[in-house]
């Protein structure tokens, strides 16, 4: 009997449920016992030594071992094991040793996307969860400030009530697929390789439904509307994502559902612009307030008002900051700031008396009242010599 036909576990004198440490210990003990250097000229010991190496080379690798446990020596049939004792993943071209081929399981995984072991196609099909879904929601800046609870209605596939998600008519059940015998995959020889593919009859599930449920046509899920409650925390911004676990698409035939993700979009506001937790606004003030100083009140999103003190002589474009008057920190404490950009407004409608007063003021001007203007014209004189 050749080494390719020997039971690898028997060769290493181990039980089939032996762990990796036990296999390694047995291999070292037997390899030392039958090593050719210790048994010069003994052909039987040399053959035994090669068989031991072949067995351990397979069983030490989890993928190879799983393939061997499942298919036996057929898992490694290549039709190229000529010569004298190449390993299960090697060609052994006439000279013994381990051969030159890499792990054929890795080759299969690279080319066909399916490695040996790991449960096969049936397990992968049965564990396929439902798809995640996306829902876009618009909120106002006030709603983003306060947070809110709301409800949405969406139509999404849900577990069929008639068959309780099994896909089979009530009172019946799935049966094992006759083509793949419940494995979920079939094997076919292609050239030098044995290829494993999902079973075409059961689509990799390992079972088939003979009497599909009429409500869901064997899918185990149906499309229907559902109303969901969504809690929006204070401080959300455009791009904030809220996850509703298990509210996505139902999985096929009882598989777990996916998740629903709510993507928030904050509508533009008529007064405030937002950057993170900072609110910004433009505040127009009269030229007399800008010259003499004063205060203005700015409404707060919480319903109160913020007092903004205007220092005398302020210019357009100057920014004043009110600490803690911005947006709440999402899932944190405190608030950002409110930044007010001052816009000095020149009056366009003056009464006769107002014009008279301004003429009197103009008559008293010395140029020192507006140092920036005076400095500009002094520069012009220096440059153009006039």
Phi, psi and omega in degrees: 000129182284165181296332181291344181258352180284148174286123185298323180292320177294323179300319179271002179056045180232157175285160183291339179262016180296142179277176184299321181294321179294318178298318181295318180296317180295320180298313181298319181295314183287323180296322178292323183291319186255013182299136182303330179293333179271345182228063184298133177080000181265103184294325181294320177294322179296317178296319178297320180297317179295321179295321179297315179296320178298315181296313183291325178301326178281309190284341179285339180264123184303320180293314180297319181296318179297321178294318180294316179299329185272317187243353184071209184290343178298333181298337186243012182294124178238344184074020184229017184273053173282177179080207192237072167097038172294152182293173185294341179245017181234156182281326180061047187294082168077357187229008182076198181079194186270346179088178189247357182275147175279179180302116183294334175298321177293323178298315179300318183294321181292316186278317189249358178070022181214113178270157174295154176082186176078010173106346175076179185295326183298316182294321181296319180293319184289333183267011183285110181282166178291163182284149171284146181239158180238139177226126180263131182231135176261139177227154176279166178296324178297319178293323176293329179289312185272333191078161179195164172249133182217174178236144175234153177239122180229156175255122185212152179293133179230163180301134182292127180287330184295313183254006180059033174084001182279335183087351182257150176303135180309135182094350177242174181210172177290156174236160180295138179292130182286332184287315183255001180056037176084000182281336181085357181214155177235154183242141179217144180276131179227102182065237181274351188247156170254115188261135176254127181229158175300142181295128181288339181282314183254004181057037175085006182274332183090354180215159180230156178254118180277330180236084183296147176296134182289332182288319184247359180057038175086358182282334183081005180208152180222153177276129176202159183282146174218147179257127184237143176269133181237123177262116181258115182285157178294139176099003181294159180223171176302130183099346176298136184242129178248128183258127172252101186292132176077010181254013176272206182291138178292146176284160180288133173050053174089359177292157184299148178281163174278190181249158175250127180250124177265116177261124185265144176228118181273126181291150175299148182252150183286336185247316189252145166250151187237139172221098185068235178266002181266132173256142180230145178207159176256131184242109177282137176229151179290159182291335177288320177296319178296324182282318186264343185089165180166207178210155174227159178247133181244128180295144178258150179294343178274003178101347179268191178233152177249130179272127179244114180277128181258114179288147180299139177083014181292148182250159175299141180094346178292136181253131177245143186243134173248112183292138174073018180248016181263213182276152176295152175281123183299124179054035179215200181241153175084179181227159174284198184251162172252124179250122181250121176266124185279133174238109180281123185260126177275129182294141179247346179235105182242140174283169179300318181295319179296320177297319178299317180296321179291324177296320178296319179295319181298325181293337182265357183293140177247348185100341179284345181293329182234079185299329181292319178295315180298318180297324180296314182289330174296324177294321178299320179295320180295323184284315187258355175066034179242000000 
